[in-house]
Amino acid sequence: MQKVCTTSSYVASVVFKNEDLLKKLNAIIHPVVMQDTERWVSEKSGSAYVIKEAAIMNKAGDRNNLDFVIVVEAPAKLRIKRIL
């Protein structure tokens, strides 16, 4: 049986194991994600508050532009189950 390589499995098997490639990929993706997030937040400017999920919040550094951070935690077994 031939193994099918999806884009995500390729990234996981090649890019995430190579720090230089990962930096290049992040340099492409993070600015686009930040721009899209800023556009989305500006569309919500009339709202009393805006809640956004930020799984890579620490990676974005000071560019998060957040007033407050709410952390939601779950037991390790439950997190693993959700990932699988």
C-alpha positions as CSV (number, residue, x, y, z in Angstrom):
1,M,0.0,0.0,0.0
2,Q,1.3,3.4,-0.9
3,K,1.4,6.0,1.8
4,V,-0.3,9.3,0.9
5,C,1.5,12.4,2.0
6,T,-0.8,15.3,2.7
7,T,0.4,18.9,2.9
8,S,0.1,18.8,6.7
9,S,2.0,15.6,7.1
10,Y,4.7,17.0,4.8
11,V,5.0,20.1,6.9
12,A,5.1,18.1,10.1
13,S,7.7,15.7,8.8
14,V,10.0,18.2,7.1
15,V,9.4,21.8,8.1
16,F,8.9,21.3,11.8
17,K,12.2,19.4,12.0
18,N,14.2,22.1,10.3
19,E,14.5,25.4,12.2
20,D,15.4,27.5,9.2
21,L,12.5,26.2,7.1
22,L,10.1,26.8,10.1
23,K,11.3,30.4,10.5
24,K,10.7,31.0,6.7
25,L,7.3,29.4,6.9
26,N,6.4,31.5,10.0
27,A,7.6,34.7,8.3
28,I,5.1,34.0,5.5
29,I,2.1,32.8,7.6
30,H,2.2,34.9,10.8
31,P,1.9,38.3,9.0
32,V,-1.0,37.1,7.0
33,V,-2.8,35.7,10.0
34,M,-2.1,38.9,12.0
35,Q,-3.5,41.0,9.1
36,D,-6.6,38.8,8.9
37,T,-7.1,39.0,12.7
38,E,-6.7,42.8,12.7
39,R,-9.3,43.1,9.9
40,W,-11.7,40.8,11.7
41,V,-11.3,42.7,15.0
42,S,-11.8,46.0,13.3
43,E,-15.1,44.7,11.9
44,K,-16.2,44.1,15.5
45,S,-15.3,47.6,16.6
46,G,-18.9,48.4,17.6
47,S,-19.0,45.4,20.0
48,A,-18.6,45.8,23.8
49,Y,-15.8,43.2,23.7
50,V,-14.2,40.8,21.2
51,I,-13.0,37.4,22.2
52,K,-10.5,35.7,20.0
53,E,-8.8,32.3,20.3
54,A,-5.0,32.6,20.3
55,A,-3.3,29.2,20.3
56,I,0.0,30.8,19.1
57,M,-0.4,33.9,21.1
58,N,3.1,33.7,22.7
59,K,4.7,33.2,19.3
60,A,3.2,36.5,18.1
61,G,4.9,38.4,20.9
62,D,4.0,42.0,21.5
63,R,1.9,42.1,18.4
64,N,-1.0,40.5,20.2
65,N,-2.7,43.9,21.0
66,L,-4.8,42.3,23.8
67,D,-6.3,44.1,26.9
68,F,-6.9,40.9,28.8
69,V,-6.0,37.2,28.5
70,I,-8.3,34.4,29.7
71,V,-6.7,31.0,29.9
72,V,-8.8,27.9,29.6
73,E,-7.2,24.7,30.7
74,A,-8.1,21.0,30.5
75,P,-6.6,17.9,31.9
76,A,-3.8,16.4,29.8
77,K,-5.8,13.2,29.0
78,L,-8.7,15.3,27.7
79,R,-6.4,17.5,25.6
80,I,-4.8,14.4,24.0
81,K,-8.2,12.9,23.3
82,R,-9.3,16.2,21.6
83,I,-6.1,16.3,19.4
84,L,-6.6,12.7,18.3
